[in-house]
Structures are given as C-alpha cells and as structure tokens.
C-alpha cells in the first residue's frame, strides 16, 4: 500500500534527496554524491544523519523501487540494496570525520536546482521554449513574473541572482548555469547571459515601483 505524504517523508524524505542527486547519473558517480554532501553540509548539516539512517532502513527493507523513486542509475534491482548501503557509509563517514567537500560552483543539475531554487523556477517557468508564444519579449515575461509573484519570492530571486553573479564564472559558465536552471531561450540582444541576469537583478530591486507605474 502506498505511503501517505507524511509517512513517506518520515521514512524517505532525506533519502529522496540523496538518490535524487543521482538523477541522470550513474550509481558510482562521485560528483553526484559530492554535490549532495557539499550542498547539505552548507544548508542542512543535521539532515546528513537522517540520510544515513533512512538509507540503511531502506536497504534493510530491500530497497524496493515501488516504495521510493530510485532513478535509473545503471544498476539492476538486485544491486540497489548494496548501493544504498554504500551511500549510507559514505554519508556517515562524512558526518563522523566532519569532512565536508570544499565550497565550489555547482557541478550537477541537481546541485544547480538545490542551490538556486527560485532562479530555477523563474527561468524554467518564464523563459522556457514557450516564452516567445506567451510573451512579446523578455521584458514582458519579467513584468508578468513581477506582477504575479509574492514580494518575498522576488526578494529570494534577487538574492540568488546576486549570489550567482558573485561566483567566479566565465561567460560560458553562465551560459551553462542558465541552461541547467531551465532557460531555453537566448538572452535578448545584445546581452550575454551574465549581462542579462545583471539587468534582471537591478529590475528586481524596485518591483513595487513597477507595479505602481503599471497601475496608473
């Protein structure tokens, strides 16, 4: 019988994060686990112990794919349990030794979204390949976002934009970043990805003024 949302989160909530970090990657991919550890140490270090426990409990129950959304990591069903145990050991070792991966720019699709969730929502929803059919131009899409988004979320987006722009990234890296975060259209001419993000960050500083202007 499928678990309800509350029961699922109690049993597998953090496990979902660990295995989700491997989506689109192979089981032995060190980068996937490193990305999970790096981000979780930075934001929710207490969750690592929960992850280790849930990984072991799931492995003890057989690691049934019907219970948890284990992504395709290139393993047959009979190797899922050992993989979960190996993940548990690595996570617990990190907690026991206190050794966290050093800070770094996101390396995986999961890490980009975990670190910049509001930016991923903004780019993926307003600047997908459907944007040209829905909006006249990039500015119209931005105005629509500002008109319908709570100020707290706008502030969160502004913070994430400033954090991204402060990272030591080249223009090619910025292009990778916006693609990973869901942008499927090119920035408006003549802007580069970073240049356009910088203009968006400035616009977000006074969204209430823009709303008042549109209401006149």
C-alpha positions as CSV (number, residue, x, y, z in Angstrom):
1,X,0.0,0.0,0.0
2,X,1.5,3.4,-1.0
3,X,2.6,5.6,1.9
4,X,0.8,8.9,2.5
5,X,2.9,12.1,2.2
6,X,3.6,12.4,5.9
7,X,4.6,8.7,6.3
8,X,6.7,8.9,3.2
9,X,8.6,12.0,4.3
10,X,9.2,10.4,7.7
11,X,10.6,7.2,6.1
12,X,12.2,8.5,2.9
13,X,12.2,12.3,2.9
14,X,16.0,12.8,3.0
15,X,16.6,9.6,1.1
16,X,14.7,11.2,-1.8
17,X,17.3,14.0,-1.7
18,X,20.3,11.6,-1.9
19,X,19.0,9.4,-4.6
20,X,17.6,12.4,-6.4
21,X,21.1,13.9,-6.6
22,X,21.9,10.9,-8.8
23,X,19.2,11.5,-11.4
24,X,20.6,11.2,-14.8
25,X,23.9,9.9,-13.5
26,X,25.5,6.5,-12.7
27,X,25.5,4.9,-9.3
28,X,29.2,5.2,-8.8
29,X,29.3,8.8,-9.9
30,X,31.4,10.6,-7.3
31,X,30.3,14.0,-8.5
32,X,26.7,13.3,-7.7
33,X,27.4,12.3,-4.1
34,X,29.9,15.1,-3.6
35,X,27.3,17.6,-4.8
36,X,24.7,16.2,-2.3
37,X,27.2,16.4,0.6
38,X,28.5,19.8,-0.4
39,X,25.1,21.4,-0.5
40,X,23.7,19.6,2.5
41,X,26.7,20.5,4.7
42,X,26.2,24.1,3.6
43,X,22.4,24.3,4.2
44,X,21.2,21.5,6.4
45,X,24.0,19.6,8.1
46,X,21.7,18.0,10.6
47,X,20.0,16.2,7.7
48,X,23.1,14.1,6.9
49,X,22.5,11.8,9.9
50,X,18.8,11.4,8.8
51,X,20.0,10.5,5.4
52,X,22.3,7.8,6.7
53,X,19.6,6.3,8.8
54,X,17.0,6.3,6.0
55,X,19.4,4.8,3.5
56,X,20.1,1.9,5.9
57,X,16.5,1.4,6.7
58,X,15.6,1.3,3.1
59,X,18.4,-1.1,2.3
60,X,17.3,-3.4,5.2
61,X,13.8,-3.5,3.7
62,X,15.2,-4.5,0.3
63,X,15.4,-1.1,-1.4
64,X,12.1,-1.7,-3.2
65,X,11.7,0.6,-6.2
66,X,7.9,0.6,-5.5
67,X,8.5,2.4,-2.2
68,X,11.0,5.1,-3.3
69,X,11.6,6.8,-6.6
70,X,15.1,5.4,-7.2
71,X,16.3,6.8,-10.5
72,X,17.9,4.8,-13.2
73,X,21.5,4.7,-12.1
74,X,22.6,1.9,-14.3
75,X,22.0,-0.9,-11.7
76,X,19.8,-4.0,-11.8
77,X,17.3,-4.3,-9.0
78,X,19.5,-6.8,-7.0
79,X,22.3,-4.2,-6.8
80,X,20.1,-1.4,-5.4
81,X,20.4,-2.5,-1.8
82,X,24.3,-2.7,-1.8
83,X,24.3,0.7,-3.5
84,X,22.1,2.3,-0.8
85,X,24.3,0.8,1.9
86,X,27.4,2.2,0.3
87,X,25.8,5.6,0.1
88,X,24.9,5.3,3.8
89,X,28.5,4.5,4.7
90,X,29.9,7.5,2.7
91,X,27.4,9.9,4.3
92,X,28.0,8.6,7.8
93,X,31.8,8.8,7.2
94,X,31.5,12.4,6.2
95,X,29.5,13.2,9.4
96,X,31.9,11.2,11.7
97,X,35.0,12.8,10.3
98,X,33.5,16.2,9.9
99,X,35.0,16.3,6.4
100,X,32.8,18.3,4.0
101,X,33.5,18.9,0.4
102,X,35.0,22.4,-0.1
103,X,32.8,25.2,-1.5
104,X,32.5,25.1,-5.2
105,X,30.3,26.1,-8.1
106,X,27.5,23.6,-8.6
107,X,28.7,20.6,-10.6
108,X,25.4,18.7,-11.3
109,X,21.9,19.5,-12.5
110,X,20.6,18.6,-9.0
111,X,23.0,20.9,-7.3
112,X,22.2,23.9,-9.5
113,X,18.5,23.5,-8.6
114,X,19.1,22.8,-5.0
115,X,21.3,25.9,-4.6
116,X,19.2,28.3,-6.8
117,X,15.6,27.1,-6.4
118,X,13.8,30.4,-7.1
119,X,16.1,31.2,-10.0
120,X,15.2,27.8,-11.5
121,X,11.5,28.5,-11.0
122,X,11.9,31.9,-12.7
123,X,13.9,30.7,-15.7
124,X,12.1,27.4,-16.1
125,X,8.6,28.9,-16.0
126,X,9.0,32.3,-17.7
127,X,11.9,31.6,-20.1
128,X,11.2,28.2,-21.4
129,X,10.9,27.5,-25.1
130,X,7.2,28.5,-24.8
131,X,8.2,32.1,-23.9
132,X,8.0,33.6,-27.5
133,X,4.5,32.3,-27.9
134,X,3.3,33.6,-24.5
135,X,5.1,37.0,-24.3
136,X,6.1,39.7,-26.7
137,X,9.7,39.7,-25.4
138,X,11.9,39.1,-22.3
139,X,10.8,42.3,-20.7
140,X,7.1,41.3,-20.9
141,X,7.9,38.0,-19.3
142,X,9.7,39.7,-16.5
143,X,6.8,42.1,-15.9
144,X,4.4,39.2,-15.8
145,X,6.6,37.5,-13.1
146,X,6.8,40.6,-11.0
147,X,3.0,41.2,-11.3
148,X,2.1,37.7,-10.0
149,X,4.9,36.8,-7.6
150,X,4.9,37.4,-3.9
151,X,7.5,40.1,-2.8
152,X,9.2,37.6,-0.5
153,X,9.9,35.3,-3.5
154,X,11.0,38.2,-5.6
155,X,13.5,39.0,-2.8
156,X,14.7,35.4,-2.8
157,X,15.2,35.5,-6.5
158,X,17.2,38.8,-6.2
159,X,19.4,37.2,-3.5
160,X,20.1,34.1,-5.7
161,X,20.9,36.3,-8.7
162,X,23.4,38.3,-6.7
163,X,25.0,35.1,-5.4
164,X,25.3,33.6,-8.9
165,X,26.8,36.7,-10.3
166,X,29.3,36.8,-7.5
167,X,30.7,33.4,-8.3
168,X,33.9,33.3,-10.3
169,X,32.3,32.2,-13.6
170,X,33.2,33.0,-17.2
171,X,30.6,33.7,-19.8
172,X,30.5,30.1,-21.0
173,X,29.9,29.1,-17.4
174,X,27.0,31.5,-17.1
175,X,25.5,30.0,-20.2
176,X,25.7,26.6,-18.7
177,X,24.2,27.8,-15.5
178,X,21.1,29.4,-17.1
179,X,20.6,26.3,-19.2
180,X,20.9,23.9,-16.2
181,X,18.4,26.2,-14.4
182,X,15.8,25.8,-17.1
183,X,16.3,28.8,-19.5
184,X,15.5,27.6,-23.0
185,X,15.7,30.9,-24.9
186,X,18.7,33.1,-25.6
187,X,19.0,36.3,-23.7
188,X,17.8,39.4,-25.5
189,X,20.3,41.1,-27.8
190,X,22.9,42.5,-27.2
191,X,23.2,40.9,-23.7
192,X,25.3,37.9,-22.7
193,X,23.8,35.6,-20.1
194,X,25.6,37.3,-17.2
195,X,24.8,40.8,-18.6
196,X,21.1,40.0,-18.9
197,X,21.0,38.4,-15.4
198,X,22.6,41.6,-14.0
199,X,19.9,43.8,-15.6
200,X,17.2,41.5,-14.1
201,X,18.8,41.8,-10.7
202,X,18.6,45.6,-11.0
203,X,14.9,45.4,-12.0
204,X,14.1,43.3,-9.0
205,X,15.3,45.9,-6.6
206,X,12.2,48.0,-7.1
207,X,9.4,45.7,-8.2
208,X,6.8,47.6,-6.2
209,X,7.5,50.8,-8.1
210,X,7.0,48.9,-11.3
211,X,3.6,47.7,-10.1
212,X,2.5,51.2,-9.2
213,X,3.6,52.5,-12.6
214,X,1.6,49.8,-14.4
215,X,-1.5,50.6,-12.3
216,X,-1.6,54.3,-13.4
